[in-house]
Amino acid sequence: MTMSELKTDPEFTVLERIEQSLDTLRPYIASHRGQVEVVDFDEADGTLLLRLGGTCHGCSASSVTLKQGIEVRLKQAVPEVRSVVSV
């Protein structure tokens, strides 16, 4: 399934579409010995809380990965996501 198909497929919940989108990024993150997990999603304001782990935790580049990588991809694939915050 392509990213554009994920946007509109009523078969999947928002959280399922978020996880599917993250699954496309996890191999890259894992190649740097990092990991990402969904903590919570607030459907009212579109805020997604993520936990970065492994070598991502505390890494100075993790904020760039979060905002310019993960957030951009998720906003494209899941329009309900308006912002991504690391916790």
DAMORA-V474700 format. One record per backbone hydrogen bond with DSSP energy under -0.5 kcal/mol. CO is the residue of the C=O (numbers start at 0). NH is the residue of the N-H. Records with the same first field share a line. If there is no record, write none. Layout:
CO: NH  NH
This chain:
1: 5
2: 6
3: 7
4: 8
7: 9
8: 11
12: 16
13: 17
14: 18
15: 19
16: 20
17: 21
18: 22
19: 23
20: 23  24
21: 24  25
22: 26
24: 27  28
25: 29
26: 30
27: 31
28: 31  33
29: 32
32: 54
34: 52
36: 50
39: 48
40: 42
41: 45  46
45: 47  81  82
46: 41  48
47: 49  84
48: 38  39
49: 51  86
50: 36
52: 34  55
53: 56
55: 58
58: 61
60: 64
61: 65
62: 66
63: 67  68
64: 68  69
65: 70
66: 71
68: 72
69: 73
70: 74
71: 75
72: 76
73: 77
77: 80
79: 81
82: 47
84: 49
